[in-house]
Amino acid sequence: MKTPYIYFGTKGYWNTPGVTPTSNVAALATFSIASSGLLTATKNNSTDPTTLGYRVLHYAGDAVDDTRGTDFTTDFVNGKLFAGGTAAGWGANKNADDKQVGQVTNLTGVSAYLSGSANGVITVGDNVSSGTAGTTATGILMTTNDTVVVEQFKRNDAPGNGASAGELSSCYAYPMTAFRGANPVAYAKTHYDGTVLDQTDLYFESTDGTATDDIIRIIHTANKYPDLVKTMEAIANCGIYNRAVTFYDLDINGLETFAGGPSLSGANDLGIVGCWRTTA
């Protein structure tokens, strides 16, 4: 019997609360390939983070003056100047180094954060004159009401930058006859652009022949579970047999490919921000 094949690329995603700094640095909660789809490659104070294939974004949950490095002047989501004040839509007229609630800072400074040797720990530095990470120009002082998102934005194939299977979740393809079901999982987190997120785990018969199911973990816009299930049904009944149908993919240039929602539109109808394989 013919059956369509479904292909899943990978996009690592880690959403974690801010951490109170200790000795001018804040070590974020440890993540792994199973929990986030990636492990960040080693990064020191001289590594340009824009070359790594992932970005670290800080969402301000508290308004605190004099806490952001002077290198950061523009909001990552809306492009507005942090110093724009009420005219730019912020709550008050402040300087660029003053955090206001809802502002998103892309930590692109060379010394903004450190990452261990694929150990799942990112350490963000404060905006202090000296420290193991961060400076008055590149650091940011966190509170526990803030959020940090580690987001893969391309499948980087540069040596040491997450190309190996030990640092990225692998891509997988399955016959649709191997699909066992979809499980909505409580996630209760918000993306840095303010979108509320949910998690759905898609179960497939294991690719290695064991009794343990493969899980494709999808992080997506809240309340999209019904549409996601309908999308799986549409792929199962699509009648395409000469190629695998791509559910999601992210290439080395940062280009994303989507199946779309139940109509298989090819757009990001499900609001996918993360996609990776783990096991039951």
C-alpha positions, 0 to 999 in steps of 0.5 A: 500500500502506498503511503506519503512520507513526512519530513521534519527538519529541526529548529532549536528553541529554548524559552526560560525565565530570567535568573538573578545574577551571582558575581555579575553573571546569570547562569541560565537553566541547563538545556539539552537536545531533548529539551530544546533541539540544540546545544550551543557550541562553545562561546568565549568573550571573543566569539561573535555570536552572529556567526553561531546559527542561534541567537540569545534574546532578552525580554524585559519583564521589569522596568529597571534603569541603567541595566542594559549595555550601551551597545544595544539601542534598538528593539529586536521585534519592532525596530524602535529605539529604546530611547524613543520613550512614549513617542516610540510607544514605551511606557516612559521617556528613558535612556537606551540603557533603561529597560522597559517592560516588553522590550526585546534585546538581541544580545549580539555583543561579543562579550554579552554571554558565554556558552560552555562546551556543549554543556547546555549552559549559557551565562549572561553578563551584567552591564558592569565594567569588568566580569567573566561576561558582559561589559558596560557596553554588552551586558544586561542585568536580569531579573526573575520576571525577565525571559530569555529565548535561545533560538536557532535561526539557521542550520549552521554548518560551520565547524564548531558552530553546531553542525555535528549531531552532538549539538543539533537534533537530526532531521527525520522522515517517516511513512505516515503509516508510522504515525501513532498520534499527537499529544498536546503538552502544557507549555505556558510560555510566551514568545519574545514577540508576545505570542502565547505558545503551546507544545504538541508531541507527534509520536511515530514508530521508532526509526531504530526498530526499538519499542520506544517511540520517536517524538517530534516536538513542535512549539507553536502558537497557542490553540493550534493543536486542532489545526496541527492534527488536521494538518497531519491528516491532510498530509496522510491523505495528500496523495504525494508519493514521489517525494516526502512532504516537508512539515517544517525545515530550516536550512543553512541560509535561514530559509524556513519551509512549512507545510502550512495548516490543514490546507497545506498552504506552505505558510506558517499557519501553525506559528511554529517556533521550534521543531526537533526529535526526541524519544518517549 
